[in-house]
Amino acid sequence: MTGVVDPVPPHPAATITAGPPPSLRTADWSEIHGLFALDPGAIHLNSGTVGAMPHAVLDAVDRVTRQWAGGLGDVYPPGMYPDHRAAIAKAYGVDQDEMVITHNATEGVARVIHGLDLHAGDEVVTTTHECYSVLSNFNLLRNRFGIKLTTITLPTGYDVRAEQIIELFEAAITPRTKVLAFAGITLFTGTKLPMRALCELAQRHGLTTVIDGALLPGMLDLDMRAIGADFISCSGSKFQCGPLGTGLLYVRNKIHPEYNPLPLPRFWPIISTWYPMKGSPPPRTRTSLESDNMGDYLQSAGSASIARGAGLATACALWDEIGRDRIERRIMLLAEYARYRVAERFGRDAMYSPGADRVLKSPLIAFHPFRRPEDAWNVKKIHEFTMRLQREHRLFTRWTEFDVPGSPHQHYASRITTHIFNDFDEIDKAVDIMAGLAAEMS
């Protein structure tokens, strides 16, 4: 497959600072690379599945684990993470009463979906490109309560535009629609959906918005409130590089009309030991002041992994010190270079990820590596390709599966993901290795 590629500088170089930097805010990227517990013989291009933990995060988990091992202290108050939640919430533009530290994005989105006030005949609009944890939980509600689930298949390819996606969602909304659910960034093709525009669409129709934001924290300089969503469930161990088994959940708990003027949706905080045992919580606020602490209701769920919570808070603090705006620029610069190199070696037509519309670009890049088009639906071949990259070259990528409009087959793609611990030389080496192996297997 061939195609014209956009001109991109052939090999951007990182800025080198003279002498030790005064802080991580001005540290060279090679020095920041040294913060991570990485195998020096491997190339990690799969942060879309799991990031690499910094040494400071590992140290925090070990220190707090030892502090509490065999201890006789009261484990419940620290498991509410009041200080961690306040600091993390501030970094993401929200408040402590709207932030929950969860075990992962799957747990967070399940607690949201099963806490929605949905009944037989109510409709949910989502996509076929959602994570299994989203589709399986909505299907459970369909089987249990009789809701209707409408799924749209997102367009794929280099030239996809945001307007196409918005139009598909708008066409799927009916008078019975109650919820709009979508991934902030799809794990399969790496399409960064126009979140604010979709939330504004939902607001015009009076709909509740649920975003699977597993890939958002640690990648984007994110203002969760400004997105305008009601719920955003996130991973703590992907781009945020916290411990495995950590996540973040944003629950809108007050009304800021400039971002979302709709009343707070009726919501049942399931898995809560602080929900009143008698009576009901106060009515939900209609202002920018909270009427109750929804974050506390959701956070209180018995004993918690205090050590993993501390590790996640350490990762978030590290990101704040480096600068979330700086991190986003670096990740996207590396992604742009990787996108250029993939298009150069495999052709634009091989790419499932958007590349022409900057609104839709992310650092997850999915493409078809083989010469024959029909190999795009050969799951055994793409699996073997991914495993050989890992075994023979210590190159860690991922293969993904998704529906393509107009295709009778599900497609399988190779996916690479850039992060701040990567560099341009790694991208060059990885693309060359993938091209050579794909040619051999083609």
N, C-alpha and C positions, 0 to 999 in steps of 0.2 A: 504494500500500500504506500502511496506517495502523496504528497501535498505540499503546498507552499507554506512556509513558516514565517512568522513575524520576525523582523530583525531584533536580536537581543545581543547585548555585549557578550563576546565569546567566553569570557571567564572573569566575572566580577571578583575583585579581591577584597578581603576584609580589611578594615582600617587597623593599622598597627599603632599602638600607643608606645610612647617612649618611657621606659621604667615602669614600676608597679603602679597600677591605677589607684586613685584615692578611694574608690568604691566600685561596687559591681555596676553601678550606673554607667561608668565610663570604661569598664574592663573590656579588653579585647576578647573577641569570640573564641579564640583558642584557649584563653584562660578560663572562660565560662565552660568550655568543653570539659576542662579538668574538674569541674564540680560534680560531674556525673559518674556513677558507678557503671562504666561501660567496658565491655570486652574489647581490648585493643585490636584483636584480630577479626572483629566483625564489623559489618556496616548495618546499622539499625535504621531501616526505612519503613518502620511499621508502627509509628506512634498512634496511628488511627486505631490500633488494637490495644497496645499498652506502651506507655512511655518508659523512659529510663530514669530511675530514682537518683537524685543527688545524694552524695555521701551524707550531707547534713540531715536528710530525711531518714536515712537508715539509722543514723546515730540517735535521732530523736525517738524513733520507734524502739530501739534497743534500750535507751536510757529510761523511758517511761515504763516500758515493760518490766524492767528490773525494779523500778521504784515501787510498782504495785504488786509484784510477784510475792505472794504469801503475805501481803499486807493486811492489816486489820482495820484500815480506814474505811470511811463511807464512800463506796464507789459510785453512788448515784449522782451526787451534785456535779462532780467533774465530767460525768457522762452527758450532761446537758450542754457542755462546751460554750458557756456564755461568752467568754472572752474571745475564743476562736471564731465563733459565729459572728460576733460584732466586727472583728477585724476583716474577716473574709467578706462579709456583706458590704462593708465600706468599699473594699477594693472593686466590687462588682456593682456599685451604685445603688444599693438597697439597704435595708435596715435589718437589725438582728432578729426582729419578730417575723421576718420574711425568709430567713435563711435556715436551712436544716443540713446537718452533716449526716449523710446516709451511708449505707454500705456500698452502693454503686448506683449507676444511672438506672439499671433495671428495677431495683427496689423502689427508687424514687418515682419512676413513671408508673409502676404498678400501684403504688399508694395513691397517686393522683387519679388514675383511671378508675379505681374502685371506690374512690371518695367522691366522684362526680355524682350529681343528682340526676341520673338518667333512668328512664322508664321505657316500657314497651312502646315501640313506634317512634321513639326519638332517634334522630339520625346523627351519625358522626361521619365527617368527611376527612379522609386521610389519603395516603398514597401506597402503592405497592412497593415503594422503595424504602419503607420504614424498617427499622430494626425488628427482629422477631419478637422482642419483648413488648413492643407497642402493639403489633398486629395480634399477637396471641392473647393479650389481655383484653383488647376490644372484642375479639372473637368469643372470649369467655363471657363477656357481658351480653353479647348477642345470644349465646346459648342459654344463659341464665335468666336474662330479663326480657329478651325479645327486641333489643335495639336493632336498628338497621345500620350496617357499616358500608359506606360507599368509598371505594378506592379508585384513585386515578393513577395512571402510569405516567411518570414524568418523562419528558423527552430527554434524549441523550445525545452527546456529540459536541464537538468543538464549538459549533456556531449557535448553540441554544441561547435564547434570550430570556431575561427575567419576565418580560411581558407575556410570553407563552405560558409560563408556569402560573402566573396570576390569573390569566384567562381560564385555564383549566380548573382551578379551584372555584372561581366565581361561577362557572357553568354548572358545577356539581352541587351548589347550594340550593336547597329547597325550603319551603316554609316549615318543614319538620326538622331541619338541621339545627342542632344545638351546640355542636363542638367542631372546631377545626383543629386537627392534630397533624403535625408535620415535624420532620427533622430539621434542626437548624442547618446542619451539614449532613448529607446522606453518607452513610458509611460505605455504600456500594460504588457510587460513581464520584463521590466527593463534591457534589453540587451544593454550593452554599445558597440555600433558598433565600429569597428576599423577605426576611423575617418581619421587618417593620411594615412593609407593604401588605403582607398577608395578615398581620394583626390589625391593620387599619381596615382591610376588607372585612375581617371578622367583626370588628366593632360596628361597621355600617349595618351589619345584619344582626347585631345583638348576640354574637356567638362567644362562647368560652374558647380560649386558645390554650392548647397544650403543646409545648415544644420539647421534643427529644433533643436536648442540648449536650449530649454525651461528649461531643468533640469540641465544644466551644471554649470552656475554661482553660486557660494556659496558652491558648492559641491567639485569641482575640483580646484586644483591650476593650473589655465588654462592659456596657452599662445595661444591666438586665432590665431595669425599670423603663429605660427609654425604648426598648424593643416593643413594649406595650402588651406583652403576653400575660396571661393569668398564671401559668405554671411553666417552669423550665427545669427539667431534670438533667443532671450533668454527671459525668464521670470525674473522679478525682485522680485516676491513675493513668489517664491517656495523656493529653497535652499538658495537664497540670502537674504530671509526674509525681503524684503522691503515692502512698502505698496501695497495693492491690487491696480491694475490698473497701474503697472509700468513694464517696460521691457527694454531690451538692444538690440541693433542691431549693429552688426559689418558688415561693407561694405569694402571690400578690395579696397584701393584707391591708391595704389602704388605697384611697383613690387620689390619683394625681391626674386631673382632667387633661393636661397637655400630653400625657402618654396613653392613658386609657380612661375615658370618662364613664365607662359602663359600671353599673353596680357590681360589687364583688359577687362572684357566683356562689350559690349554695354549695357547700363543700363539707364532707364528713371526714375528719382526720382519723382514718383507721390506723390501727396499731398504735394506740396511745394509752399511756397509764395516767395521763393528766386530764383527759377529757372528763368533765364532771360525772361523778357516779350517781348523782341525783340532779334533776333539773337540766337546764340547757345553758350553753355559753351565752354571753350577751349578744344582742343583734349585731350583725356585721356593720362596720362603720360605713358612713357615706361621705367621709372626709379624708384628709391626709393624716389624720391621727388615728392610731389603732384603737379598737375597742377591746381586743384581747390579743394575746401573743400566740398566733397560729403556729409560729415556729416552735414554741415550747410544747404545744400539744403534740406536734409531730416528732419532736426530738426525744420526748420522754417515752421510752419504750423498754424499760428495764435497764439492766446493766449494759454498758457499751464498751467498745474497744477503745479505751482511753488512749492507748499508745498509737493506734492508727489515726485517731483524730488529731493527736499532736503532730504526727508525721505529715498529715495533710496541711495542717496550719503552718508547719515549717516550710513546706513547698510553696504555699501561697505567699508567705512572707519573703521568701527568696525571690519570687517573681516580682513582688512589689519593689524590692531593692534593685533588681536589674532594670526594671521599668517595663510595664506591660505594653506600652506603646512601642518601645524599642524592640521587645520580643516579637510583637506582631509584624513589624516591618521586616525583621530579619527572616522570620519564617516565610513570609510571602515573597521576599526576594529570592530565597532559595527555591521556593516552589515555582516561581516564574522561570528560573533557569532550568529546573528539572522539566517543566512543561515544554520549554523550547527544545531541550535535548531529546526528549521522548518523541516530539513531533518530527524532529530532524532525522532520527534513526528509524522510526516506525511509520511516520506519515500522519498527517492530521486526521485522515479518515480512520485511522486505527484508534482514535481517542474517544472515549465515552464521556470524559469530563469536560465541562465547559472551559473555553479558553478565550473566546471573543468578547464576552460580556464580563467586565471586571466585577460586577455585582455578584456573579455566581462563582467566581474563582475561589478555590481553597487550596491548601497544601496536600490534599489527597488527589492523586492523579491515577485514573484507571484507564487502561488501554488494552487492545488486542495485540499480543506479541507475535502471532504466527502469520505466515503468508496466506494460508487458505482461509477464506471467510468462514467456511463451515466449521473450522476448529473453534470458533467462538462459542459453540454450544457443546464442546467436548470437555466435560468436567474432569475426566481422568487425565487428560493431557495438561490442562492448566494446573491441576493438583501436582502432577509429576514435575512440571516446570518450577513451581514454587518450592517443592521439597528439594529439588536438585540445586537450586540457588542457595538454599540453606546448607545442605550437606556438603556440596562441593566447593562453595565459594564463601560461606559464612555471610551470605547476603540475606537479610531478613526482610521479606516483603509479605504480601498477602494476596490471595485470590478472592474475588467476590462474585456474587451471582445476583441477577436482577432481570426484570422484564424490560423489553424494548418495544416501544409502540410499533405495531405492524408486523412484528416478528412472531412466528408460531412457536419459537424456541426461547427458553430462558438463556441469557447470555452469561458467559463467564469471562472475567477480565483479570489481568494482573494489576495490582495497585501498589504504588509507592507513596510514602508520606514524608515530608521534610519537617525537621524540628531544629531548634537552636543548637543542638549538639552535633548536627550534621555540617558539612562544608561542601564547597564546590568540587573539590577533588573527589570526594566520596560519590557525589552525583555522577560525575564523569565516569568513574570506575564502574559504578553500578549499572549505568545505562549501557556501557560497552559490554559488560558481562551478560546482561540480559539479552542484548542483541545477538551476541555470539551463541548463546545457548538456544535462543529461539530459532536462529538459522539452522543450527544442528538438528533441532527437533522438527523443523518444518519439512 
